[in-house]
Structure formats: structure tokens, C-alpha cells
Amino acid sequence: MSSSMFERYGGFAKINRIVSAFYDRVLDSPLASPFFAKTDMRRQIDHQTKFLSMLMGGPASYTDDHLERVHATLGITDDAFDEVVLILQDTLEDFGIQIDDVRLVAESFRSRRRIIVTH
């Protein structure tokens, strides 16, 4: 039986480190950072750790309805979404995630574009 990406890459502890580094980069991005200006980043990192864990086959679970509700009023653009995906891919690669797994995570993230992008 093969293990999930979540298990292979160290579970919540490692994914939390990845997400923390990811948000350091997002907050340095002129395109993406404005969307987080009034965000409690500790809470955001916790939510994103669970979301990324889910994308990697871990136990956390977010429904598309939930994701759509929390993003509905944020005015996220296609350009900002694309920027965040690129930052995520770069961060995953820098943490030693295999390129095929990076692609799978990015594809899963991108598949939610229609419920996250509102402009």
C-alpha cells in the first residue's frame, strides 16, 4: 500500500513549515499581498496548512462550498490567483517536494479557480 503525499512529506509539521515560507513569499508579492492586509496570519497559516494537507491526501477536509463562501467577498483576480499558484509551486520545490507531486498539488489548487476568483 502506498502512502499519501501528506505522509511521505512529513505530515502537518512539515506542511506547516512549507505554508509559513509560502506566506512569507506571498506577503512580499505586490500582486498577492494586498489580499492579506487585514488577515490574522497565524489563523491563515493554520487554515492553509489544513488545506494544503488535504490537497496532499491528508486528513483535513474543506468543501468547495466552504472555500467559495470564504473567498466570495475578497475580489481575487485571475492574476493574483496565478501569482499565488506560482509562489506555491516554487515553495514546494524549495522544500524538496518532487516535481510530479508539485504538479498534482498545483493542478488540484487550480481546479478551484472558479470558486476562489471573483473578478
C-alpha positions as CSV (number, residue, x, y, z in Angstrom):
1,M,0.0,0.0,0.0
2,S,1.4,3.4,-1.0
3,S,1.4,6.3,1.4
4,S,-0.1,9.7,0.6
5,M,2.0,12.7,-0.2
6,F,0.9,14.0,3.2
7,E,2.6,11.1,4.9
8,R,5.6,10.9,2.6
9,Y,6.5,14.5,3.2
10,G,6.2,14.6,6.9
11,G,2.6,15.4,7.8
12,F,1.3,18.6,9.4
13,A,4.6,19.6,10.9
14,K,6.4,19.8,7.6
15,I,3.4,21.2,5.7
16,N,3.1,24.0,8.3
17,R,6.8,24.9,7.7
18,I,6.1,25.0,3.9
19,V,3.0,27.1,4.4
20,S,4.8,29.6,6.7
21,A,7.5,30.0,4.0
22,F,4.8,30.3,1.3
23,Y,3.1,33.2,3.1
24,D,6.5,34.9,3.7
25,R,6.7,35.0,-0.1
26,V,3.1,35.9,-0.7
27,L,3.4,38.9,1.6
28,D,6.4,40.0,-0.4
29,S,4.4,39.9,-3.6
30,P,2.9,43.3,-4.7
31,L,0.2,41.4,-6.6
32,A,-0.9,39.0,-3.9
33,S,-0.1,40.7,-0.6
34,P,-2.9,43.3,-0.6
35,F,-5.4,40.4,-0.2
36,F,-3.9,39.6,3.2
37,A,-3.5,43.2,4.5
38,K,-6.2,42.7,7.2
39,T,-5.7,39.0,7.8
40,D,-4.8,37.2,11.0
41,M,-1.8,35.4,9.5
42,R,-1.4,32.8,12.3
43,R,-5.0,31.8,11.6
44,Q,-4.5,31.9,7.9
45,I,-1.4,29.7,8.1
46,D,-3.4,27.2,10.2
47,H,-6.2,27.1,7.6
48,Q,-3.8,26.9,4.7
49,T,-1.8,24.1,6.4
50,K,-5.0,22.1,6.6
51,F,-6.0,22.9,3.0
52,L,-2.6,22.0,1.6
53,S,-2.6,18.9,3.7
54,M,-6.0,18.0,2.2
55,L,-4.5,18.6,-1.3
56,M,-1.7,16.2,-0.4
57,G,-4.0,13.4,0.8
58,G,-4.1,14.3,4.5
59,P,-7.0,14.1,6.9
60,A,-8.1,17.7,6.7
61,S,-11.2,18.5,4.6
62,Y,-12.6,21.7,3.0
63,T,-15.6,21.6,0.8
64,D,-15.8,23.7,-2.3
65,D,-18.9,25.4,-0.8
66,H,-16.8,26.5,2.2
67,L,-14.0,27.7,0.0
68,E,-16.4,29.7,-2.1
69,R,-18.0,31.3,0.9
70,V,-14.8,32.5,2.5
71,H,-13.4,33.9,-0.8
72,A,-16.7,35.4,-2.1
73,T,-16.1,38.9,-1.0
74,L,-12.3,39.1,-1.4
75,G,-12.3,40.2,-5.1
76,I,-9.5,37.9,-6.0
77,T,-8.3,38.3,-9.6
78,D,-7.0,35.7,-12.1
79,D,-3.6,37.4,-12.0
80,A,-3.4,37.3,-8.2
81,F,-4.6,33.6,-8.2
82,D,-1.9,32.7,-10.8
83,E,0.7,34.5,-8.7
84,V,-0.2,32.5,-5.6
85,V,-0.1,29.2,-7.6
86,L,3.4,30.1,-8.9
87,I,4.6,31.0,-5.4
88,L,3.1,27.7,-4.0
89,Q,4.9,25.7,-6.7
90,D,8.2,27.4,-6.0
91,T,7.9,26.9,-2.3
92,L,7.0,23.3,-2.6
93,E,10.0,22.7,-4.9
94,D,12.3,24.5,-2.5
95,F,11.2,22.1,0.3
96,G,12.1,19.1,-1.8
97,I,8.7,18.1,-3.0
98,Q,9.1,16.0,-6.1
99,I,8.1,17.8,-9.3
100,D,5.3,15.3,-10.2
101,D,3.8,15.9,-6.7
102,V,4.2,19.7,-7.1
103,R,2.2,19.4,-10.4
104,L,-0.5,17.4,-8.8
105,V,-0.9,19.9,-5.9
106,A,-0.9,22.8,-8.3
107,E,-3.5,21.1,-10.6
108,S,-5.7,20.5,-7.6
109,F,-5.3,24.1,-6.4
110,R,-6.0,25.4,-9.9
111,S,-9.2,23.2,-10.2
112,R,-10.7,25.5,-7.6
113,R,-10.1,28.7,-9.5
114,R,-13.8,29.2,-10.3
115,I,-14.7,29.3,-6.6
116,I,-11.8,31.5,-5.5
117,V,-11.5,34.1,-8.3
118,T,-14.3,36.6,-8.2
119,H,-13.0,39.3,-10.6
